[in-house]
Each structure stands twice: as structure tokens, then as C-alpha cells.
Amino acid sequence: MAGRPRKKAAGSKKVKPSGPASCAVLWGLDADGEKGAAVRAVLREMGVVARTATYERLGDAAGAFARLVGFRPAPVDYAGPAPECEEFVLLCGLTNAQVDEFLARSREAGCVVGPKALLTKTNRAWPLVRLIDAVSAEHAVNAS
């Protein structure tokens, strides 16, 4: 029967990939510290993966931490100055509702982190150290 459209088999519908899982990149919030453990517990309850940024990886693009397509860790370990900011959270791939939930749960758990940012199209190519420094400087200006 030429000319008749075929029915697609069940389950053959094309599905758009969901992209990388939502995650939070943590600087200065070690898992063995009280605040770091509390922040990780909040993220775990929300189903958000926590990734620790180490000094050696501060030169990696923020998008590499989020495992975005086209972003890879820097080929050479970072060797510059450490950020003056003691703690920082970069939220990647969270909806506005999830960000609000993270903020509320952090307040409830007593583990509010000062400087934090959302991964954007603008900052995803920035080295993490640059992002931390920029956000912490902005946070200091707004706090005064």
C-alpha cells in the first residue's frame, strides 16, 4: 500500500537528551567540615550532585565542572593565587524553583554560604578562579 504513512512502533519516539545532571560546585566547603557536610546533605536531599573544586582545578572553565559538552578540564594544573573567598557555591542546571529551595533549605539547616552564583552562558567559559573572585568582590560590595 504505497503512499500510506507508516505508524511508528511504540517507544520509537525521539527523545531530546536531558543534558548534564544538575550539580553544585563547592569551593572551601570540605566534606569533613561541619558546614560543608551540611551543604552536601541539603544538595543530596534535593538530588543535586556536589562536586568539590580543588586548588589544582581552579583554572578549569566553570562549564567543565558542570560537564557541559565542549568543555574539558584545563590541560595544566592551576598554579596561580588562591581566591581570597573562603567558600563559594556555583549552582549548575538548577531551575529557579530549585535555587529557591536550596536557599530555603540552607537557611533551615544553618549552612548559608555567602558568595554563590548560577552557571550562565556568559560565565561558563570563565576559569573557576575568575568566577569566584568576581562573585566574591560583588558580594563584598553589596554587603557593605
Z-matrix of the N, CA and C atoms (Angstrom, degrees):
N
C 1 1.442
C 2 1.518 1 109.60
N 3 1.262 2 114.95 1 83.40
C 4 1.451 3 121.00 2 -177.84
C 5 1.520 4 110.72 3 -68.98
N 6 1.334 5 114.84 4 147.32
C 7 1.450 6 119.74 5 175.54
C 8 1.519 7 114.62 6 91.64
N 9 1.325 8 117.93 7 -15.59
C 10 1.459 9 119.44 8 179.95
C 11 1.530 10 109.16 9 -87.50
N 12 1.316 11 116.90 10 133.95
C 13 1.461 12 118.29 11 177.93
C 14 1.525 13 110.66 12 -68.86
N 15 1.319 14 115.07 13 141.99
C 16 1.457 15 120.07 14 179.27
C 17 1.522 16 109.68 15 -83.72
N 18 1.299 17 114.12 16 147.21
C 19 1.455 18 118.69 17 174.04
C 20 1.518 19 107.76 18 -81.01
N 21 1.323 20 114.55 19 140.34
C 22 1.457 21 118.90 20 177.66
C 23 1.515 22 109.06 21 -76.85
N 24 1.308 23 114.78 22 143.02
C 25 1.459 24 119.60 23 177.16
C 26 1.528 25 109.19 24 -67.01
N 27 1.307 26 116.23 25 149.61
C 28 1.454 27 121.16 26 179.53
C 29 1.523 28 109.52 27 -58.29
N 30 1.323 29 115.47 28 134.96
C 31 1.460 30 120.08 29 177.25
C 32 1.520 31 113.99 30 83.60
N 33 1.319 32 118.70 31 4.74
C 34 1.460 33 120.16 32 -178.10
C 35 1.526 34 112.28 33 -96.21
N 36 1.312 35 117.12 34 7.05
C 37 1.454 36 121.54 35 179.40
C 38 1.525 37 109.84 36 -65.34
N 39 1.320 38 116.80 37 135.96
C 40 1.453 39 120.88 38 178.41
C 41 1.520 40 109.30 39 -71.12
N 42 1.313 41 114.64 40 137.11
C 43 1.452 42 120.57 41 -179.72
C 44 1.511 43 108.12 42 -120.59
N 45 1.325 44 115.68 43 129.88
C 46 1.460 45 120.88 44 177.75
C 47 1.528 46 108.62 45 -71.16
N 48 1.330 47 118.10 46 133.02
C 49 1.466 48 119.44 47 178.41
C 50 1.516 49 110.85 48 -58.96
N 51 1.306 50 116.17 49 143.94
C 52 1.461 51 120.57 50 -176.49
C 53 1.520 52 112.75 51 -78.00
N 54 1.308 53 118.71 52 -14.32
C 55 1.455 54 121.28 53 -179.03
C 56 1.514 55 110.38 54 85.93
N 57 1.325 56 115.81 55 -176.78
C 58 1.458 57 119.14 56 -177.81
C 59 1.527 58 110.95 57 -64.42
N 60 1.313 59 115.58 58 151.01
C 61 1.458 60 120.85 59 178.21
C 62 1.523 61 109.20 60 -68.24
N 63 1.323 62 116.13 61 150.69
C 64 1.454 63 119.21 62 177.47
C 65 1.528 64 108.76 63 -64.35
N 66 1.331 65 114.95 64 145.66
C 67 1.462 66 119.26 65 -178.74
C 68 1.520 67 109.59 66 -150.82
N 69 1.304 68 114.78 67 167.57
C 70 1.459 69 121.77 68 174.39
C 71 1.519 70 107.36 69 -129.46
N 72 1.317 71 116.66 70 128.10
C 73 1.456 72 122.44 71 178.13
C 74 1.525 73 106.90 72 -96.26
N 75 1.320 74 116.11 73 123.68
C 76 1.458 75 121.55 74 -174.72
C 77 1.526 76 111.26 75 -112.01
N 78 1.322 77 116.20 76 129.86
C 79 1.462 78 122.46 77 174.57
C 80 1.524 79 107.77 78 -118.45
N 81 1.332 80 116.66 79 129.79
C 82 1.453 81 121.18 80 176.92
C 83 1.519 82 114.38 81 75.14
N 84 1.306 83 117.32 82 13.67
C 85 1.464 84 122.02 83 179.90
C 86 1.521 85 108.38 84 -122.11
N 87 1.315 86 115.69 85 73.20
C 88 1.458 87 121.43 86 -177.39
C 89 1.519 88 111.13 87 -63.70
N 90 1.316 89 115.35 88 145.85
C 91 1.461 90 121.64 89 -178.76
C 92 1.524 91 111.98 90 -62.67
N 93 1.326 92 117.50 91 -28.59
C 94 1.463 93 119.24 92 -178.32
C 95 1.527 94 112.40 93 -87.08
N 96 1.313 95 118.25 94 -5.83
C 97 1.467 96 121.54 95 174.97
C 98 1.521 97 110.02 96 -86.08
N 99 1.319 98 116.48 97 154.22
C 100 1.467 99 120.98 98 -176.91
C 101 1.530 100 112.34 99 -61.41
N 102 1.336 101 116.72 100 -48.68
C 103 1.463 102 120.16 101 -178.39
C 104 1.524 103 111.11 102 -67.76
N 105 1.330 104 117.03 103 -42.96
C 106 1.458 105 120.66 104 178.62
C 107 1.521 106 111.88 105 -60.50
N 108 1.324 107 116.64 106 -41.68
C 109 1.466 108 121.09 107 178.66
C 110 1.523 109 110.40 108 -65.15
N 111 1.331 110 117.20 109 -38.97
C 112 1.467 111 120.65 110 179.95
C 113 1.531 112 111.13 111 -67.71
N 114 1.333 113 116.86 112 -42.53
C 115 1.475 114 120.28 113 178.03
C 116 1.526 115 109.69 114 -62.62
N 117 1.319 116 117.13 115 -43.57
C 118 1.462 117 120.82 116 178.80
C 119 1.537 118 111.63 117 -63.07
N 120 1.328 119 117.11 118 -37.01
C 121 1.466 120 120.48 119 178.20
C 122 1.529 121 110.44 120 -64.64
N 123 1.323 122 117.42 121 -41.96
C 124 1.467 123 121.33 122 177.37
C 125 1.520 124 109.79 123 -60.66
N 126 1.330 125 116.48 124 -47.72
C 127 1.469 126 120.78 125 -179.68
C 128 1.528 127 111.15 126 -62.46
N 129 1.321 128 116.76 127 -43.32
C 130 1.470 129 121.28 128 -179.87
C 131 1.531 130 110.64 129 -60.48
N 132 1.340 131 116.80 130 -43.45
C 133 1.471 132 120.95 131 178.59
C 134 1.531 133 111.36 132 -61.46
N 135 1.322 134 115.96 133 -29.45
C 136 1.464 135 121.12 134 179.84
C 137 1.525 136 112.49 135 -86.94
N 138 1.322 137 117.47 136 -7.15
C 139 1.458 138 120.92 137 -177.20
C 140 1.515 139 113.69 138 78.40
N 141 1.329 140 116.45 139 23.86
C 142 1.464 141 121.98 140 -179.25
C 143 1.528 142 108.33 141 -104.19
N 144 1.316 143 116.46 142 130.73
C 145 1.460 144 122.59 143 -179.74
C 146 1.526 145 109.40 144 -74.65
N 147 1.322 146 116.92 145 132.42
C 148 1.470 147 121.90 146 175.57
C 149 1.518 148 108.45 147 -99.10
N 150 1.330 149 116.07 148 129.86
C 151 1.462 150 121.51 149 177.16
C 152 1.522 151 108.10 150 -121.71
N 153 1.312 152 116.14 151 130.52
C 154 1.457 153 121.40 152 -179.43
C 155 1.520 154 109.97 153 -89.48
N 156 1.321 155 115.51 154 128.98
C 157 1.463 156 121.00 155 175.19
C 158 1.524 157 107.70 156 -90.95
N 159 1.308 158 116.45 157 120.14
C 160 1.457 159 121.11 158 177.13
C 161 1.523 160 109.33 159 -95.33
N 162 1.323 161 115.86 160 161.79
C 163 1.459 162 121.20 161 -179.65
C 164 1.532 163 111.43 162 -53.16
N 165 1.325 164 117.26 163 -45.16
C 166 1.468 165 121.76 164 -176.74
C 167 1.523 166 112.72 165 -61.50
N 168 1.334 167 118.23 166 -23.22
C 169 1.455 168 122.25 167 -175.88
C 170 1.531 169 112.63 168 -100.41
N 171 1.324 170 118.62 169 5.39
C 172 1.463 171 120.88 170 -177.87
C 173 1.527 172 113.41 171 -62.58
N 174 1.319 173 118.12 172 -20.13
C 175 1.459 174 121.53 173 178.09
C 176 1.519 175 113.69 174 -83.73
N 177 1.336 176 117.33 175 -8.11
C 178 1.469 177 121.25 176 178.84
C 179 1.529 178 109.96 177 -70.20
N 180 1.317 179 115.71 178 145.31
C 181 1.463 180 120.23 179 175.33
C 182 1.526 181 109.07 180 -63.30
N 183 1.320 182 116.05 181 145.08
C 184 1.466 183 120.74 182 178.78
C 185 1.526 184 110.42 183 -55.31
N 186 1.322 185 117.02 184 -36.72
C 187 1.462 186 121.26 185 179.20
C 188 1.517 187 113.48 186 -63.91
N 189 1.328 188 117.50 187 -26.09
C 190 1.468 189 120.78 188 177.62
C 191 1.524 190 110.43 189 -69.16
N 192 1.330 191 117.20 190 -36.57
C 193 1.467 192 120.42 191 177.70
C 194 1.528 193 110.53 192 -65.25
N 195 1.342 194 115.76 193 -35.00
C 196 1.463 195 120.74 194 179.10
C 197 1.531 196 111.65 195 -81.46
N 198 1.325 197 115.67 196 -4.51
C 199 1.464 198 123.06 197 -179.18
C 200 1.526 199 112.32 198 59.57
N 201 1.326 200 114.88 199 41.73
C 202 1.455 201 120.64 200 176.65
C 203 1.520 202 109.66 201 -73.91
N 204 1.314 203 115.77 202 147.82
C 205 1.457 204 121.43 203 178.44
C 206 1.530 205 108.63 204 -60.69
N 207 1.322 206 116.25 205 133.44
C 208 1.456 207 121.76 206 178.42
C 209 1.516 208 113.99 207 91.65
N 210 1.318 209 118.11 208 -4.60
C 211 1.470 210 121.33 209 179.47
C 212 1.511 211 109.23 210 -113.28
N 213 1.320 212 114.57 211 132.11
C 214 1.464 213 120.85 212 179.95
C 215 1.523 214 108.72 213 -130.91
N 216 1.329 215 116.56 214 157.82
C 217 1.470 216 118.51 215 174.48
C 218 1.528 217 110.60 216 -59.49
N 219 1.316 218 115.91 217 150.50
C 220 1.469 219 120.86 218 177.71
C 221 1.524 220 108.90 219 -60.10
N 222 1.346 221 117.11 220 144.16
C 223 1.472 222 119.49 221 -177.67
C 224 1.526 223 114.04 222 -69.44
N 225 1.340 224 116.81 223 -18.69
C 226 1.460 225 121.22 224 -178.39
C 227 1.530 226 108.12 225 -124.46
N 228 1.330 227 116.07 226 140.35
C 229 1.461 228 120.00 227 177.24
C 230 1.524 229 110.47 228 -60.17
N 231 1.315 230 116.07 229 146.59
C 232 1.459 231 123.06 230 177.09
C 233 1.527 232 109.31 231 -67.10
N 234 1.336 233 116.90 232 140.27
C 235 1.467 234 120.53 233 -179.47
C 236 1.518 235 111.75 234 -136.89
N 237 1.329 236 117.80 235 16.80
C 238 1.459 237 121.06 236 -179.03
C 239 1.516 238 112.10 237 -90.29
N 240 1.324 239 115.70 238 -167.95
C 241 1.465 240 119.28 239 -179.82
C 242 1.534 241 110.89 240 -70.46
N 243 1.317 242 114.91 241 144.77
C 244 1.466 243 120.61 242 176.37
C 245 1.523 244 108.49 243 -73.87
N 246 1.317 245 117.40 244 150.27
C 247 1.465 246 119.46 245 177.48
C 248 1.530 247 110.15 246 -62.13
N 249 1.325 248 115.92 247 146.20
C 250 1.460 249 119.96 248 176.46
C 251 1.521 250 110.87 249 -72.44
N 252 1.301 251 115.57 250 -22.01
C 253 1.466 252 122.25 251 179.41
C 254 1.527 253 109.60 252 -65.37
N 255 1.319 254 116.75 253 127.05
C 256 1.461 255 120.61 254 -177.45
C 257 1.517 256 113.54 255 -76.53
N 258 1.338 257 117.04 256 -32.00
C 259 1.463 258 120.49 257 -179.37
C 260 1.518 259 109.52 258 -147.61
N 261 1.330 260 115.01 259 150.45
C 262 1.466 261 120.84 260 -174.78
C 263 1.523 262 108.69 261 -159.77
N 264 1.330 263 115.28 262 145.00
C 265 1.465 264 121.01 263 175.20
C 266 1.525 265 108.49 264 -128.98
N 267 1.333 266 116.04 265 129.82
C 268 1.460 267 122.87 266 173.33
C 269 1.518 268 107.09 267 -111.80
N 270 1.327 269 116.86 268 115.99
C 271 1.461 270 122.22 269 -179.60
C 272 1.524 271 109.03 270 -94.34
N 273 1.324 272 115.89 271 125.60
C 274 1.461 273 121.71 272 -174.16
C 275 1.530 274 110.38 273 -120.88
N 276 1.328 275 116.49 274 123.56
C 277 1.452 276 121.14 275 173.62
C 278 1.517 277 115.31 276 75.66
N 279 1.318 278 118.65 277 17.54
C 280 1.458 279 121.42 278 178.30
C 281 1.524 280 109.78 279 -91.44
N 282 1.322 281 115.99 280 145.85
C 283 1.466 282 120.88 281 174.48
C 284 1.528 283 108.24 282 -76.87
N 285 1.323 284 116.29 283 167.80
C 286 1.466 285 119.75 284 177.29
C 287 1.528 286 110.43 285 -59.63
N 288 1.322 287 116.81 286 -39.22
C 289 1.465 288 120.69 287 179.38
C 290 1.530 289 110.74 288 -63.98
N 291 1.330 290 116.97 289 -39.24
C 292 1.466 291 120.30 290 178.67
C 293 1.532 292 111.27 291 -67.95
N 294 1.316 293 117.08 292 -37.66
C 295 1.466 294 120.66 293 177.44
C 296 1.528 295 108.98 294 -63.07
N 297 1.330 296 116.43 295 -46.62
C 298 1.467 297 120.07 296 178.27
C 299 1.526 298 110.71 297 -60.18
N 300 1.330 299 116.46 298 -40.68
C 301 1.461 300 120.87 299 178.88
C 302 1.533 301 110.52 300 -63.70
N 303 1.332 302 116.81 301 -43.68
C 304 1.462 303 120.62 302 178.84
C 305 1.525 304 110.55 303 -60.02
N 306 1.322 305 116.85 304 -45.00
C 307 1.460 306 120.85 305 -179.18
C 308 1.537 307 110.71 306 -63.41
N 309 1.321 308 116.73 307 -44.52
C 310 1.465 309 120.90 308 -179.46
C 311 1.526 310 111.14 309 -65.28
N 312 1.331 311 116.44 310 -45.83
C 313 1.474 312 119.72 311 -179.73
C 314 1.530 313 111.42 312 -65.54
N 315 1.323 314 116.73 313 -35.50
C 316 1.470 315 120.36 314 178.09
C 317 1.520 316 110.62 315 -64.61
N 318 1.338 317 116.06 316 -42.55
C 319 1.470 318 119.94 317 177.43
C 320 1.529 319 110.22 318 -61.44
N 321 1.333 320 116.15 319 -46.52
C 322 1.473 321 121.12 320 -179.55
C 323 1.528 322 111.44 321 -60.35
N 324 1.335 323 116.31 322 -38.73
C 325 1.470 324 121.16 323 -177.69
C 326 1.530 325 112.35 324 -84.06
N 327 1.329 326 117.21 325 -5.55
C 328 1.461 327 120.68 326 179.78
C 329 1.513 328 113.65 327 71.16
N 330 1.323 329 116.68 328 31.40
C 331 1.475 330 119.93 329 -178.19
C 332 1.527 331 111.25 330 -129.41
N 333 1.329 332 116.49 331 47.29
C 334 1.456 333 121.09 332 179.97
C 335 1.529 334 109.22 333 -70.88
N 336 1.314 335 116.07 334 130.86
C 337 1.465 336 122.63 335 177.73
C 338 1.521 337 107.07 336 -100.60
N 339 1.327 338 116.82 337 133.60
C 340 1.465 339 121.22 338 -179.21
C 341 1.523 340 112.15 339 -62.43
N 342 1.329 341 117.49 340 -91.04
C 343 1.464 342 119.56 341 -177.87
C 344 1.529 343 112.21 342 -68.42
N 345 1.327 344 114.54 343 126.86
C 346 1.465 345 120.84 344 175.88
C 347 1.518 346 107.98 345 -149.82
N 348 1.312 347 115.75 346 158.40
C 349 1.459 348 120.39 347 -178.15
C 350 1.519 349 110.01 348 -147.31
N 351 1.314 350 114.36 349 164.06
C 352 1.459 351 121.79 350 172.17
C 353 1.520 352 107.59 351 -104.15
N 354 1.318 353 116.65 352 142.63
C 355 1.464 354 120.74 353 175.16
C 356 1.522 355 107.82 354 -71.30
N 357 1.327 356 116.81 355 128.33
C 358 1.465 357 121.88 356 -179.09
C 359 1.527 358 109.96 357 -126.23
N 360 1.325 359 115.28 358 172.06
C 361 1.465 360 119.32 359 175.85
C 362 1.522 361 110.52 360 -63.28
N 363 1.314 362 117.22 361 -30.29
C 364 1.458 363 121.57 362 -179.40
C 365 1.521 364 111.99 363 -74.23
N 366 1.346 365 117.51 364 -46.51
C 367 1.465 366 118.79 365 -172.03
C 368 1.527 367 114.39 366 -94.08
N 369 1.298 368 118.77 367 -3.75
C 370 1.472 369 119.18 368 -176.39
C 371 1.524 370 113.30 369 -66.80
N 372 1.329 371 118.38 370 -21.89
C 373 1.474 372 121.04 371 178.36
C 374 1.529 373 112.01 372 -91.74
N 375 1.320 374 117.44 373 -7.20
C 376 1.458 375 120.61 374 -179.27
C 377 1.523 376 110.58 375 -72.52
N 378 1.329 377 117.37 376 142.95
C 379 1.469 378 118.34 377 169.76
C 380 1.532 379 108.05 378 -60.69
N 381 1.317 380 116.79 379 143.15
C 382 1.461 381 119.97 380 -176.17
C 383 1.526 382 111.59 381 -56.56
N 384 1.331 383 118.37 382 -38.26
C 385 1.463 384 121.06 383 -179.52
C 386 1.525 385 110.66 384 -60.88
N 387 1.317 386 118.04 385 -38.86
C 388 1.471 387 121.70 386 178.75
C 389 1.526 388 110.10 387 -65.50
N 390 1.324 389 116.46 388 -42.84
C 391 1.462 390 121.11 389 -179.95
C 392 1.529 391 110.56 390 -63.63
N 393 1.333 392 116.28 391 -45.73
C 394 1.469 393 120.22 392 179.48
C 395 1.519 394 110.09 393 -60.02
N 396 1.339 395 117.10 394 -46.51
C 397 1.464 396 120.60 395 -179.10
C 398 1.535 397 111.56 396 -63.21
N 399 1.323 398 117.59 397 -42.94
C 400 1.461 399 121.15 398 -178.75
C 401 1.530 400 111.34 399 -65.41
N 402 1.317 401 116.66 400 -45.19
C 403 1.463 402 120.42 401 -178.32
C 404 1.527 403 110.70 402 -69.05
N 405 1.335 404 117.35 403 -40.32
C 406 1.466 405 119.04 404 -179.61
C 407 1.523 406 111.04 405 -68.27
N 408 1.338 407 118.06 406 -34.75
C 409 1.465 408 120.88 407 176.54
C 410 1.535 409 110.09 408 -65.62
N 411 1.311 410 116.51 409 -42.93
C 412 1.469 411 120.90 410 177.77
C 413 1.531 412 110.32 411 -64.55
N 414 1.309 413 116.35 412 -39.93
C 415 1.468 414 121.60 413 179.62
C 416 1.533 415 109.88 414 -63.77
N 417 1.333 416 117.17 415 -40.80
C 418 1.469 417 121.38 416 179.65
C 419 1.533 418 111.12 417 -65.07
N 420 1.341 419 116.76 418 -39.49
C 421 1.471 420 120.88 419 179.18
C 422 1.529 421 109.86 420 -66.14
N 423 1.322 422 116.99 421 -43.68
C 424 1.468 423 120.93 422 -178.23
C 425 1.527 424 111.56 423 -71.33
N 426 1.328 425 117.97 424 -25.70
C 427 1.466 426 121.11 425 -178.70
C 428 1.529 427 111.49 426 -78.71
N 429 1.341 428 116.21 427 -20.62
C 430 1.470 429 118.01 428 -177.28
C 431 1.512 430 112.65 429 -94.00
